[in-house]
């Protein structure tokens, strides 16, 4: 992790990637001690809240509410959720990269 936190771009990518696996809030707590690049970490974990269901606790809470309240929950919701989130993760991921690059 030290290598990924040694550059602003590595910190940004680490924030994006780790957020997809363990959620964005724990990701920033884990990654913060390994980098001095606060802005790229901030962008990475915030944009990293998009993507997988695990990427943000808010995603999990919304999915749980849907599943509990829908008359007949289906996998279609999950599929559409992933498509929209991954689309915006890619778009905002590029924007975040440009912001980090031109900082």
KEZAFI-836761 format. One record per atom (N, C-alpha, C): residue number from 1; residue in three letters; atom name; x, z, y. Coordinates in pm, whole numbers, plus 50000, padded with zeros to 5 digits. Example, Ala and Ser with C-alpha at 12.3 -4.5 7.8 and 13.67 -1.06 7.14 Angstrom:
2
@resi=1	resn=ALA	name=N	u=51319	w=50780	v=49431;
@resi=1	resn=ALA	name=CA	u=51230	w=50780	v=49550;
@resi=1	resn=ALA	name=C	u=51320	w=50780	v=49670;
@resi=2	resn=SER	name=N	u=51285	w=50708	v=49775;
@resi=2	resn=SER	name=CA	u=51367	w=50714	v=49894;
@resi=2	resn=SER	name=C	u=51290	w=50787	v=50003;
END
This chain:
103
@resi=1	resn=UNK	name=N	u=50082	w=50000	v=49881;
@resi=1	resn=UNK	name=CA	u=50000	w=50000	v=50000;
@resi=1	resn=UNK	name=C	u=50087	w=50000	v=50125;
@resi=2	resn=UNK	name=N	u=50201	w=50061	v=50115;
@resi=2	resn=UNK	name=CA	u=50289	w=50069	v=50230;
@resi=2	resn=UNK	name=C	u=50324	w=49929	v=50282;
@resi=3	resn=UNK	name=N	u=50347	w=49834	v=50190;
@resi=3	resn=UNK	name=CA	u=50381	w=49699	v=50230;
@resi=3	resn=UNK	name=C	u=50265	w=49633	v=50304;
@resi=4	resn=UNK	name=N	u=50143	w=49654	v=50256;
@resi=4	resn=UNK	name=CA	u=50027	w=49593	v=50320;
@resi=4	resn=UNK	name=C	u=50000	w=49655	v=50457;
@resi=5	resn=UNK	name=N	u=50035	w=49779	v=50477;
@resi=5	resn=UNK	name=CA	u=50014	w=49845	v=50605;
@resi=5	resn=UNK	name=C	u=50128	w=49827	v=50703;
@resi=6	resn=UNK	name=N	u=50230	w=49752	v=50663;
@resi=6	resn=UNK	name=CA	u=50348	w=49738	v=50750;
@resi=6	resn=UNK	name=C	u=50333	w=49629	v=50855;
@resi=7	resn=UNK	name=N	u=50229	w=49547	v=50844;
@resi=7	resn=UNK	name=CA	u=50201	w=49446	v=50946;
@resi=7	resn=UNK	name=C	u=50055	w=49456	v=50987;
@resi=8	resn=UNK	name=N	u=50023	w=49402	v=51102;
@resi=8	resn=UNK	name=CA	u=49884	w=49406	v=51147;
@resi=8	resn=UNK	name=C	u=49795	w=49322	v=51055;
@resi=9	resn=UNK	name=N	u=49844	w=49206	v=51012;
@resi=9	resn=UNK	name=CA	u=49765	w=49121	v=50924;
@resi=9	resn=UNK	name=C	u=49746	w=49187	v=50787;
@resi=10	resn=UNK	name=N	u=49851	w=49249	v=50734;
@resi=10	resn=UNK	name=CA	u=49840	w=49319	v=50606;
@resi=10	resn=UNK	name=C	u=49743	w=49436	v=50614;
@resi=11	resn=UNK	name=N	u=49745	w=49506	v=50725;
@resi=11	resn=UNK	name=CA	u=49652	w=49617	v=50745;
@resi=11	resn=UNK	name=C	u=49509	w=49566	v=50750;
@resi=12	resn=UNK	name=N	u=49488	w=49456	v=50821;
@resi=12	resn=UNK	name=CA	u=49356	w=49396	v=50831;
@resi=12	resn=UNK	name=C	u=49304	w=49355	v=50693;
@resi=13	resn=UNK	name=N	u=49386	w=49283	v=50618;
@resi=13	resn=UNK	name=CA	u=49346	w=49240	v=50483;
@resi=13	resn=UNK	name=C	u=49322	w=49358	v=50390;
@resi=14	resn=UNK	name=N	u=49405	w=49460	v=50402;
@resi=14	resn=UNK	name=CA	u=49386	w=49580	v=50320;
@resi=14	resn=UNK	name=C	u=49251	w=49645	v=50349;
@resi=15	resn=UNK	name=N	u=49216	w=49654	v=50476;
@resi=15	resn=UNK	name=CA	u=49087	w=49711	v=50514;
@resi=15	resn=UNK	name=C	u=48971	w=49632	v=50457;
@resi=16	resn=UNK	name=N	u=48981	w=49499	v=50466;
@resi=16	resn=UNK	name=CA	u=48877	w=49413	v=50409;
@resi=16	resn=UNK	name=C	u=48865	w=49432	v=50258;
@resi=17	resn=UNK	name=N	u=48978	w=49426	v=50190;
@resi=17	resn=UNK	name=CA	u=48978	w=49429	v=50044;
@resi=17	resn=UNK	name=C	u=48937	w=49565	v=49988;
@resi=18	resn=UNK	name=N	u=48994	w=49670	v=50040;
@resi=18	resn=UNK	name=CA	u=48964	w=49803	v=49987;
@resi=18	resn=UNK	name=C	u=48817	w=49839	v=50014;
@resi=19	resn=UNK	name=N	u=48763	w=49794	v=50127;
@resi=19	resn=UNK	name=CA	u=48623	w=49820	v=50157;
@resi=19	resn=UNK	name=C	u=48529	w=49759	v=50053;
@resi=20	resn=UNK	name=N	u=48569	w=49650	v=49992;
@resi=20	resn=UNK	name=CA	u=48484	w=49585	v=49893;
@resi=20	resn=UNK	name=C	u=48475	w=49665	v=49763;
@resi=21	resn=UNK	name=N	u=48573	w=49752	v=49742;
@resi=21	resn=UNK	name=CA	u=48581	w=49825	v=49616;
@resi=21	resn=UNK	name=C	u=48532	w=49969	v=49628;
@resi=22	resn=UNK	name=N	u=48564	w=50036	v=49740;
@resi=22	resn=UNK	name=CA	u=48531	w=50178	v=49750;
@resi=22	resn=UNK	name=C	u=48448	w=50213	v=49873;
@resi=23	resn=UNK	name=N	u=48398	w=50119	v=49947;
@resi=23	resn=UNK	name=CA	u=48319	w=50139	v=50068;
@resi=23	resn=UNK	name=C	u=48411	w=50152	v=50188;
@resi=24	resn=UNK	name=N	u=48357	w=50119	v=50305;
@resi=24	resn=UNK	name=CA	u=48444	w=50111	v=50422;
@resi=24	resn=UNK	name=C	u=48489	w=50246	v=50479;
@resi=25	resn=UNK	name=N	u=48407	w=50349	v=50471;
@resi=25	resn=UNK	name=CA	u=48449	w=50479	v=50525;
@resi=25	resn=UNK	name=C	u=48562	w=50541	v=50443;
@resi=26	resn=UNK	name=N	u=48550	w=50550	v=50310;
@resi=26	resn=UNK	name=CA	u=48664	w=50601	v=50234;
@resi=26	resn=UNK	name=C	u=48788	w=50512	v=50246;
@resi=27	resn=UNK	name=N	u=48765	w=50381	v=50265;
@resi=27	resn=UNK	name=CA	u=48878	w=50289	v=50279;
@resi=27	resn=UNK	name=C	u=48963	w=50324	v=50400;
@resi=28	resn=UNK	name=N	u=48900	w=50352	v=50513;
@resi=28	resn=UNK	name=CA	u=48977	w=50385	v=50633;
@resi=28	resn=UNK	name=C	u=49048	w=50519	v=50617;
@resi=29	resn=UNK	name=N	u=48985	w=50613	v=50548;
@resi=29	resn=UNK	name=CA	u=49048	w=50743	v=50526;
@resi=29	resn=UNK	name=C	u=49172	w=50728	v=50439;
@resi=30	resn=UNK	name=N	u=49163	w=50643	v=50338;
@resi=30	resn=UNK	name=CA	u=49276	w=50623	v=50248;
@resi=30	resn=UNK	name=C	u=49388	w=50542	v=50314;
@resi=31	resn=UNK	name=N	u=49353	w=50437	v=50389;
@resi=31	resn=UNK	name=CA	u=49453	w=50347	v=50445;
@resi=31	resn=UNK	name=C	u=49520	w=50397	v=50573;
@resi=32	resn=UNK	name=N	u=49450	w=50477	v=50652;
@resi=32	resn=UNK	name=CA	u=49502	w=50520	v=50783;
@resi=32	resn=UNK	name=C	u=49642	w=50582	v=50778;
@resi=33	resn=UNK	name=N	u=49673	w=50667	v=50681;
@resi=33	resn=UNK	name=CA	u=49806	w=50727	v=50682;
@resi=33	resn=UNK	name=C	u=49921	w=50627	v=50656;
@resi=34	resn=UNK	name=N	u=49887	w=50509	v=50608;
@resi=34	resn=UNK	name=CA	u=49990	w=50412	v=50570;
@resi=34	resn=UNK	name=C	u=50015	w=50304	v=50673;
@resi=35	resn=UNK	name=N	u=49953	w=50314	v=50789;
@resi=35	resn=UNK	name=CA	u=49974	w=50210	v=50890;
@resi=35	resn=UNK	name=C	u=49972	w=50269	v=51030;
@resi=36	resn=UNK	name=N	u=50036	w=50197	v=51120;
@resi=36	resn=UNK	name=CA	u=50029	w=50234	v=51262;
@resi=36	resn=UNK	name=C	u=49939	w=50137	v=51339;
@resi=37	resn=UNK	name=N	u=49882	w=50040	v=51267;
@resi=37	resn=UNK	name=CA	u=49799	w=49936	v=51329;
@resi=37	resn=UNK	name=C	u=49651	w=49975	v=51322;
@resi=38	resn=UNK	name=N	u=49607	w=50048	v=51422;
@resi=38	resn=UNK	name=CA	u=49472	w=50103	v=51423;
@resi=38	resn=UNK	name=C	u=49368	w=49993	v=51445;
@resi=39	resn=UNK	name=N	u=49391	w=49904	v=51540;
@resi=39	resn=UNK	name=CA	u=49294	w=49799	v=51570;
@resi=39	resn=UNK	name=C	u=49268	w=49708	v=51450;
@resi=40	resn=UNK	name=N	u=49370	w=49656	v=51382;
@resi=40	resn=UNK	name=CA	u=49343	w=49574	v=51264;
@resi=40	resn=UNK	name=C	u=49274	w=49652	v=51152;
@resi=41	resn=UNK	name=N	u=49307	w=49779	v=51137;
@resi=41	resn=UNK	name=CA	u=49240	w=49861	v=51036;
@resi=41	resn=UNK	name=C	u=49093	w=49878	v=51073;
@resi=42	resn=UNK	name=N	u=49066	w=49904	v=51200;
@resi=42	resn=UNK	name=CA	u=48929	w=49917	v=51250;
@resi=42	resn=UNK	name=C	u=48849	w=49790	v=51221;
@resi=43	resn=UNK	name=N	u=48906	w=49675	v=51255;
@resi=43	resn=UNK	name=CA	u=48837	w=49549	v=51230;
@resi=43	resn=UNK	name=C	u=48817	w=49525	v=51080;
@resi=44	resn=UNK	name=N	u=48921	w=49548	v=51002;
@resi=44	resn=UNK	name=CA	u=48914	w=49522	v=50859;
@resi=44	resn=UNK	name=C	u=48808	w=49603	v=50788;
@resi=45	resn=UNK	name=N	u=48800	w=49731	v=50815;
@resi=45	resn=UNK	name=CA	u=48702	w=49813	v=50744;
@resi=45	resn=UNK	name=C	u=48561	w=49792	v=50797;
@resi=46	resn=UNK	name=N	u=48548	w=49760	v=50925;
@resi=46	resn=UNK	name=CA	u=48414	w=49734	v=50978;
@resi=46	resn=UNK	name=C	u=48359	w=49601	v=50928;
@resi=47	resn=UNK	name=N	u=48439	w=49497	v=50933;
@resi=47	resn=UNK	name=CA	u=48396	w=49369	v=50878;
@resi=47	resn=UNK	name=C	u=48385	w=49381	v=50727;
@resi=48	resn=UNK	name=N	u=48471	w=49461	v=50667;
@resi=48	resn=UNK	name=CA	u=48467	w=49483	v=50522;
@resi=48	resn=UNK	name=C	u=48341	w=49552	v=50474;
@resi=49	resn=UNK	name=N	u=48260	w=49605	v=50565;
@resi=49	resn=UNK	name=CA	u=48131	w=49662	v=50527;
@resi=49	resn=UNK	name=C	u=48032	w=49557	v=50479;
@resi=50	resn=UNK	name=N	u=48065	w=49431	v=50505;
@resi=50	resn=UNK	name=CA	u=47987	w=49320	v=50450;
@resi=50	resn=UNK	name=C	u=48045	w=49283	v=50314;
@resi=51	resn=UNK	name=N	u=47972	w=49209	v=50239;
@resi=51	resn=UNK	name=CA	u=48024	w=49161	v=50110;
@resi=51	resn=UNK	name=C	u=47950	w=49224	v=49994;
@resi=52	resn=UNK	name=N	u=48018	w=49302	v=49915;
@resi=52	resn=UNK	name=CA	u=47957	w=49360	v=49796;
@resi=52	resn=UNK	name=C	u=47860	w=49471	v=49833;
@resi=53	resn=UNK	name=N	u=47781	w=49510	v=49737;
@resi=53	resn=UNK	name=CA	u=47686	w=49620	v=49756;
@resi=53	resn=UNK	name=C	u=47759	w=49750	v=49785;
@resi=54	resn=UNK	name=N	u=47878	w=49766	v=49730;
@resi=54	resn=UNK	name=CA	u=47957	w=49888	v=49746;
@resi=54	resn=UNK	name=C	u=48028	w=49892	v=49881;
@resi=55	resn=UNK	name=N	u=48042	w=49779	v=49948;
@resi=55	resn=UNK	name=CA	u=48122	w=49770	v=50070;
@resi=55	resn=UNK	name=C	u=48081	w=49869	v=50178;
@resi=56	resn=UNK	name=N	u=47956	w=49907	v=50180;
@resi=56	resn=UNK	name=CA	u=47909	w=50004	v=50278;
@resi=56	resn=UNK	name=C	u=47800	w=50090	v=50215;
@resi=57	resn=UNK	name=N	u=47805	w=50218	v=50244;
@resi=57	resn=UNK	name=CA	u=47702	w=50308	v=50193;
@resi=57	resn=UNK	name=C	u=47564	w=50263	v=50242;
@resi=58	resn=UNK	name=N	u=47557	w=50206	v=50361;
@resi=58	resn=UNK	name=CA	u=47429	w=50157	v=50414;
@resi=58	resn=UNK	name=C	u=47371	w=50048	v=50323;
@resi=59	resn=UNK	name=N	u=47458	w=49964	v=50266;
@resi=59	resn=UNK	name=CA	u=47411	w=49862	v=50172;
@resi=59	resn=UNK	name=C	u=47346	w=49927	v=50050;
@resi=60	resn=UNK	name=N	u=47409	w=50027	v=49997;
@resi=60	resn=UNK	name=CA	u=47356	w=50096	v=49880;
@resi=60	resn=UNK	name=C	u=47223	w=50165	v=49911;
@resi=61	resn=UNK	name=N	u=47214	w=50227	v=50027;
@resi=61	resn=UNK	name=CA	u=47090	w=50293	v=50066;
@resi=61	resn=UNK	name=C	u=46976	w=50193	v=50083;
@resi=62	resn=UNK	name=N	u=47005	w=50079	v=50146;
@resi=62	resn=UNK	name=CA	u=46902	w=49976	v=50165;
@resi=62	resn=UNK	name=C	u=46857	w=49920	v=50030;
@resi=63	resn=UNK	name=N	u=46951	w=49897	v=49940;
@resi=63	resn=UNK	name=CA	u=46915	w=49844	v=49808;
@resi=63	resn=UNK	name=C	u=46830	w=49944	v=49732;
@resi=64	resn=UNK	name=N	u=46864	w=50070	v=49741;
@resi=64	resn=UNK	name=CA	u=46787	w=50174	v=49673;
@resi=64	resn=UNK	name=C	u=46644	w=50178	v=49728;
@resi=65	resn=UNK	name=N	u=46629	w=50168	v=49859;
@resi=65	resn=UNK	name=CA	u=46497	w=50167	v=49920;
@resi=65	resn=UNK	name=C	u=46416	w=50046	v=49874;
@resi=66	resn=UNK	name=N	u=46480	w=49930	v=49871;
@resi=66	resn=UNK	name=CA	u=46411	w=49810	v=49823;
@resi=66	resn=UNK	name=C	u=46364	w=49831	v=49679;
@resi=67	resn=UNK	name=N	u=46454	w=49877	v=49595;
@resi=67	resn=UNK	name=CA	u=46423	w=49891	v=49453;
@resi=67	resn=UNK	name=C	u=46311	w=49993	v=49430;
@resi=68	resn=UNK	name=N	u=46308	w=50099	v=49509;
@resi=68	resn=UNK	name=CA	u=46204	w=50201	v=49493;
@resi=68	resn=UNK	name=C	u=46069	w=50157	v=49549;
@resi=69	resn=UNK	name=N	u=46068	w=50074	v=49652;
@resi=69	resn=UNK	name=CA	u=45945	w=50041	v=49722;
@resi=69	resn=UNK	name=C	u=45886	w=49905	v=49686;
@resi=70	resn=UNK	name=N	u=45965	w=49816	v=49630;
@resi=70	resn=UNK	name=CA	u=45913	w=49683	v=49595;
@resi=70	resn=UNK	name=C	u=45816	w=49694	v=49478;
@resi=71	resn=UNK	name=N	u=45710	w=49616	v=49484;
@resi=71	resn=UNK	name=CA	u=45612	w=49620	v=49375;
@resi=71	resn=UNK	name=C	u=45673	w=49576	v=49243;
@resi=72	resn=UNK	name=N	u=45753	w=49472	v=49249;
@resi=72	resn=UNK	name=CA	u=45823	w=49427	v=49128;
@resi=72	resn=UNK	name=C	u=45963	w=49381	v=49168;
@resi=73	resn=UNK	name=N	u=46058	w=49476	v=49173;
@resi=73	resn=UNK	name=CA	u=46195	w=49441	v=49213;
@resi=73	resn=UNK	name=C	u=46253	w=49335	v=49120;
@resi=74	resn=UNK	name=N	u=46325	w=49244	v=49181;
@resi=74	resn=UNK	name=CA	u=46385	w=49137	v=49101;
@resi=74	resn=UNK	name=C	u=46532	w=49118	v=49137;
@resi=75	resn=UNK	name=N	u=46600	w=49044	v=49054;
@resi=75	resn=UNK	name=CA	u=46740	w=49013	v=49079;
@resi=75	resn=UNK	name=C	u=46757	w=48915	v=49193;
@resi=76	resn=UNK	name=N	u=46648	w=48849	v=49234;
@resi=76	resn=UNK	name=CA	u=46656	w=48752	v=49344;
@resi=76	resn=UNK	name=C	u=46700	w=48819	v=49473;
@resi=77	resn=UNK	name=N	u=46651	w=48939	v=49498;
@resi=77	resn=UNK	name=CA	u=46691	w=49013	v=49619;
@resi=77	resn=UNK	name=C	u=46842	w=49035	v=49619;
@resi=78	resn=UNK	name=N	u=46894	w=49081	v=49507;
@resi=78	resn=UNK	name=CA	u=47038	w=49108	v=49498;
@resi=78	resn=UNK	name=C	u=47119	w=48981	v=49518;
@resi=79	resn=UNK	name=N	u=47073	w=48871	v=49460;
@resi=79	resn=UNK	name=CA	u=47144	w=48743	v=49473;
@resi=79	resn=UNK	name=C	u=47147	w=48697	v=49619;
@resi=80	resn=UNK	name=N	u=47032	w=48703	v=49686;
@resi=80	resn=UNK	name=CA	u=47024	w=48663	v=49826;
@resi=80	resn=UNK	name=C	u=47107	w=48758	v=49913;
@resi=81	resn=UNK	name=N	u=47099	w=48887	v=49884;
@resi=81	resn=UNK	name=CA	u=47178	w=48987	v=49956;
@resi=81	resn=UNK	name=C	u=47327	w=48951	v=49950;
@resi=82	resn=UNK	name=N	u=47375	w=48923	v=49830;
@resi=82	resn=UNK	name=CA	u=47518	w=48889	v=49813;
@resi=82	resn=UNK	name=C	u=47553	w=48761	v=49886;
@resi=83	resn=UNK	name=N	u=47470	w=48659	v=49876;
@resi=83	resn=UNK	name=CA	u=47499	w=48531	v=49941;
@resi=83	resn=UNK	name=C	u=47509	w=48548	v=50092;
@resi=84	resn=UNK	name=N	u=47415	w=48618	v=50151;
@resi=84	resn=UNK	name=CA	u=47417	w=48638	v=50296;
@resi=84	resn=UNK	name=C	u=47536	w=48722	v=50338;
@resi=85	resn=UNK	name=N	u=47562	w=48831	v=50266;
@resi=85	resn=UNK	name=CA	u=47674	w=48919	v=50301;
@resi=85	resn=UNK	name=C	u=47808	w=48850	v=50285;
@resi=86	resn=UNK	name=N	u=47826	w=48774	v=50180;
@resi=86	resn=UNK	name=CA	u=47954	w=48705	v=50159;
@resi=86	resn=UNK	name=C	u=47972	w=48596	v=50264;
@resi=87	resn=UNK	name=N	u=47865	w=48526	v=50298;
@resi=87	resn=UNK	name=CA	u=47872	w=48425	v=50403;
@resi=87	resn=UNK	name=C	u=47921	w=48487	v=50534;
@resi=88	resn=UNK	name=N	u=47858	w=48596	v=50575;
@resi=88	resn=UNK	name=CA	u=47898	w=48661	v=50701;
@resi=88	resn=UNK	name=C	u=48033	w=48730	v=50690;
@resi=89	resn=UNK	name=N	u=48070	w=48777	v=50572;
@resi=89	resn=UNK	name=CA	u=48204	w=48833	v=50552;
@resi=89	resn=UNK	name=C	u=48309	w=48725	v=50576;
@resi=90	resn=UNK	name=N	u=48285	w=48605	v=50526;
@resi=90	resn=UNK	name=CA	u=48380	w=48495	v=50546;
@resi=90	resn=UNK	name=C	u=48387	w=48455	v=50694;
@resi=91	resn=UNK	name=N	u=48272	w=48441	v=50758;
@resi=91	resn=UNK	name=CA	u=48270	w=48401	v=50900;
@resi=91	resn=UNK	name=C	u=48337	w=48508	v=50986;
@resi=92	resn=UNK	name=N	u=48292	w=48631	v=50975;
@resi=92	resn=UNK	name=CA	u=48349	w=48738	v=51057;
@resi=92	resn=UNK	name=C	u=48492	w=48771	v=51014;
@resi=93	resn=UNK	name=N	u=48524	w=48750	v=50888;
@resi=93	resn=UNK	name=CA	u=48660	w=48771	v=50842;
@resi=93	resn=UNK	name=C	u=48759	w=48679	v=50914;
@resi=94	resn=UNK	name=N	u=48719	w=48554	v=50934;
@resi=94	resn=UNK	name=CA	u=48803	w=48459	v=51008;
@resi=94	resn=UNK	name=C	u=48812	w=48500	v=51155;
@resi=95	resn=UNK	name=N	u=48699	w=48538	v=51212;
@resi=95	resn=UNK	name=CA	u=48699	w=48583	v=51353;
@resi=95	resn=UNK	name=C	u=48790	w=48705	v=51368;
@resi=96	resn=UNK	name=N	u=48779	w=48800	v=51275;
@resi=96	resn=UNK	name=CA	u=48865	w=48918	v=51279;
@resi=96	resn=UNK	name=C	u=49012	w=48881	v=51267;
@resi=97	resn=UNK	name=N	u=49042	w=48787	v=51178;
@resi=97	resn=UNK	name=CA	u=49181	w=48741	v=51164;
@resi=97	resn=UNK	name=C	u=49231	w=48685	v=51296;
@resi=98	resn=UNK	name=N	u=49150	w=48603	v=51362;
@resi=98	resn=UNK	name=CA	u=49191	w=48545	v=51490;
@resi=98	resn=UNK	name=C	u=49213	w=48654	v=51595;
@resi=99	resn=UNK	name=N	u=49126	w=48754	v=51597;
@resi=99	resn=UNK	name=CA	u=49143	w=48864	v=51691;
@resi=99	resn=UNK	name=C	u=49274	w=48941	v=51665;
@resi=100	resn=UNK	name=N	u=49304	w=48963	v=51538;
@resi=100	resn=UNK	name=CA	u=49428	w=49034	v=51503;
@resi=100	resn=UNK	name=C	u=49548	w=48947	v=51536;
@resi=101	resn=UNK	name=N	u=49539	w=48817	v=51506;
@resi=101	resn=UNK	name=CA	u=49649	w=48726	v=51529;
@resi=101	resn=UNK	name=C	u=49682	w=48712	v=51677;
@resi=102	resn=UNK	name=N	u=49579	w=48708	v=51763;
@resi=102	resn=UNK	name=CA	u=49601	w=48691	v=51905;
@resi=102	resn=UNK	name=C	u=49610	w=48820	v=51982;
@resi=103	resn=UNK	name=N	u=49619	w=48931	v=51913;
@resi=103	resn=UNK	name=CA	u=49628	w=49059	v=51981;
@resi=103	resn=UNK	name=C	u=49761	w=49075	v=52049;
END
